[in-house]
Amino acid sequence: MGVDLIELWGHAGPFARGIVFILAAMSIFSLQVAFTKLWQMWKSGTATRKFAPQFSRAIQEEQLDQAITLAEKNTGSHVAKVLGGALAEVKPLLRDRATITAADINSAERAVERQMLIVLSDFKRGLGVLATVGSTAPFVGLLGTTMGIVSAFTAMSAGGASGGLAGIAGGISEALITTAFGLLVAIPAVWFYNYFTTKIEYLTVEMTYTSKELIDYLIKSVGSEFGRSIFTKEFQTQKAVTGSGHIS
């Protein structure tokens, strides 16, 4: 036996119709957010796959100017945004690498962290909508069902026993439609929310890993002389000063 939705809509009361309109608005809003996030992550992933090999090649060839240019051009890549923040901090000092100190590298690392927070905040924008729709849509539908059942019993009480079991069943079946609609709205929202949460965790690992690699490269290579980093020399100098002042 099929369900005639048009007939059920015609028999629905004002409250049930209002619930259906609310659920429809929640569904449209959540799907809009979901498809926007899908497009955003697909575009960022595509840009990153194009950017990463070129950036890695520039770093391996110690072409920092080219690496900075690549990071500035590929603004659509989440990895480029994060790495660009670090390189922007040391860019003014690249002409004279010997002037770069540990404090400059620390500043670059903090720039990476700040940029990563901004990128992650952008990726997470809208997930609250999916979480809210997924958790509340079934209850909104249940509210419509509850009020529909109350109306069915009220009508049966007013009409006495003339309606019989068929009248009760008809009223309850109409009321249960809002619960079913609520579940249809909630299930895709929960699916998308879980997918995006897992995807953002992966992107976080990707950005953290690449940024750590860049910082390590800067520590080991920038300002190096004969294969020895200036930070190693600074540490040795500090150790020598500390050792000379030691009182036995």
QUIFEN-V549646 format. One record per backbone hydrogen bond with DSSP energy under -1.0 kcal/mol. NH is the residue of the N-H (numbers start at 1). CO is the residue of the C=O. Records with the same first field share a line. If there is no record, write none. Layout:
NH: CO + CO
This chain:
5: 3
8: 4
9: 5
10: 6
11: 7
12: 8
17: 13
18: 14
19: 15
20: 16
21: 17
22: 18
23: 19
24: 20
25: 21
26: 22
27: 23
28: 24
29: 25
30: 26
31: 27
32: 28
33: 29
34: 30
35: 31
36: 32
37: 33
38: 34
39: 35
40: 36
41: 37
42: 38
43: 39
44: 40
45: 41
46: 42
47: 43
48: 44
49: 45
50: 46
51: 47
52: 48
55: 51
56: 52
57: 53
58: 54
59: 55
60: 56
61: 57
62: 59
63: 58
64: 62
67: 63
68: 64
69: 65
70: 66
71: 67
72: 68
73: 69
74: 70
75: 73
77: 74
81: 77
82: 78
83: 79
84: 80
85: 81
86: 82
87: 83
88: 84
90: 86
91: 87
93: 90
94: 91
99: 96
100: 97
105: 101
106: 102
107: 103
108: 104
109: 105
110: 106
111: 107
112: 108
113: 109
114: 110
115: 111
116: 112
117: 113
118: 114
119: 115
120: 116
121: 117
122: 118
123: 119
124: 120
127: 124
130: 126
131: 127
132: 128
133: 129
134: 130
135: 131
136: 132
137: 133
140: 136
141: 137
142: 138
143: 139
144: 140
145: 141
146: 142
147: 143
148: 144
149: 145
150: 146
151: 147
152: 148
153: 149
154: 150
155: 151
156: 152
157: 153
158: 154
159: 155
162: 159
167: 163
168: 164
169: 165
170: 166
171: 167
172: 168
173: 169
174: 170
175: 171
176: 172
178: 175
180: 176
181: 177
182: 178
183: 179
184: 180
185: 181
186: 182
187: 183
190: 186
191: 187
192: 188
193: 189
194: 190
195: 191
196: 192
197: 193
198: 194
199: 195
200: 196
201: 197
202: 198
203: 199
204: 200
205: 201
206: 202
207: 203
208: 204
209: 205
210: 206
211: 207
212: 208
213: 209
214: 210
215: 211
216: 212
217: 213
218: 214
219: 215
220: 216
221: 217
222: 218
224: 221
225: 228
228: 225
233: 229
234: 230
235: 231
236: 232
237: 233
238: 234
239: 235
240: 236
241: 237
242: 238
243: 239
244: 240
245: 241
246: 243
